[in-house]
Amino acid sequence: MVKQEIVEELIELQRKIDHDRRQYELDAWMSLNLGIGQLKTLFFISNRGATTTGKLATALKVTPTNVTGIIDRLLEKDLITRIGDPDDRRVLVLRTTPKGDELVAELRQKRRERMTELFKNLSDKEAEIVAQGLKIMVKAIDAKQEETK
């Protein structure tokens, strides 16, 4: 079992890394003409490939009526599409457009560039140590996911 003081140190280190990542992403997001709700919606739809208004509302913890405005604004900006489900005409399927996909890809690329910039400041030995630590964390994540199945 890991000592509590080590756990606390790991949490604090992860917090600092997350803070840097969020700040860097925030700077990229601030240049966009999108609200946080629109960004969350765009990423949610992009990550799933397609979703429904109901699933989106559940993910955002709001009612389907509350996401209508967000959806309408993303439609106006040509970042998503809303198409009727051929199997159930009452259901509307949301997908990102090529323009929406491009925007998400650009934001992800900015994150990748930031991480590349940081990793390039490491020595080869340090990078190997970080890679080993991240592999261990991924292993822990995978084990936890297996537990919840």
N, C-alpha and C positions, 0 to 999 in steps of 0.2 A: 504494500500500500504506500502511495506517495505521501510524504510529509506535508502537512497543511501549509507550512511556510513556503515550500517549493511550489505548491499549487497557487498560492497567492502571488508569488513572483511570476509564474507563467501567465496568470490572468492579467497582471499589470503590464507585462511585456506585450501580450496580445492586444490589450487596450491601446497601447501606444501605436502599434502597427495599424490597428483599425482606424485610429484617429487620423493618422497620416493619409491612409487610403481614402477615408471619407472626405477629408479636407480637399484632397486632390480632385476627387470626383465632384465635390460640390463646386469647385472652381469651374470645372468643365460644364456642369449642369447649369450654372448661373448664366452662362452665355446663351442658353436656349430660351426660346419663348414658350416654355412649358412649365406648368405647375408640378408640384411633387406628386399629386394624385394622378396627373397625366403620365408622369414618368413611371410611377409604380404600375399603372395600367399597361403602358406600352411594354415594359419589361415582363410583366406577368403574361401577357398575350404572346410575346416573342418566345419566352421560355417554354411555353406549352405548344406552340405551333398554331393553336386555335383554342378558343374557349367560348363559353356562353356568357351572357349577361349575368345569369344567376351564379355561375361559378366565380366570376369576377367579383360580384358583390360579396359573396361569402368570403373570398380571400381578403377583400378590403374591409370586411366586417361592417358592411353597410347594407341597406336594402337595394334591390335592383333599381328602384326609382332614383336613388341617390347617385348611381353611376351613369345615368342617362346623360347628364351634362358633360361629364368627362368624356364619354364616348362620342358625343356630338362634336366636341372641340377637336378630338383626335381625327374624326372623320373629315371635318373642315380643313384640317392641315394635311390631309391625305396620308396619314401615318397608319391608319387601320381601315379595314373594310368591315361591313356588317352585311351578312348574307343569310337569307333564310335557309334553314336546314331542310333538305329535300325529304327527309324521313319524318319530320315533325314541323309543320308550318308555323307553329307557335314559338319555336325556338329560333333565336338569331345567333349565328356563329360569327365570332369576331376573329379576325386575322390581321397580322401586320401586312402593310403594303411593301413593295420594294423600297420606297422612301423611308418607311418606318424601320425596315430591316437595316437599311444603310445607317440610319441614325443610331440604332442600338449597337451596330458593329463599330461605329466610330467611337462611341463611349467606352465600349469594351477595349478597343485598341488603345485609347488613352490610358486606361488602367494598366494594360499590358506594358505600355511604354514607361509608365511610372515604376512598375515593378522591375522592369529591365534596367532602368536607370539605377535603382537601388542595388540590385544584385550585382551590377557591374562594379560597384564600389567594394565588393568583397574579394578576398583572395580566393584562389581555387580551393584551398583547404576549407576556408570558411563557407564557401558555397556548397561544398560536399557535406559539411556538418548541417547546414540549414536544410539541404535536400533530405538528408537522413531524418532529421526531426520532422519535416513535413510528411515524409512517408509514414512515420510512426503515427502521426496525427490522423492521416487518412485511414490507416489500419484501425485506429480506435473508432473513427466515424463509421467505417464499414461494420465493425463488430456491434456498435450500438444500433445501427440500422437493422442488422440481423436479429437482434434481441426484440425489436419492436414488430417484427413480422409475425 
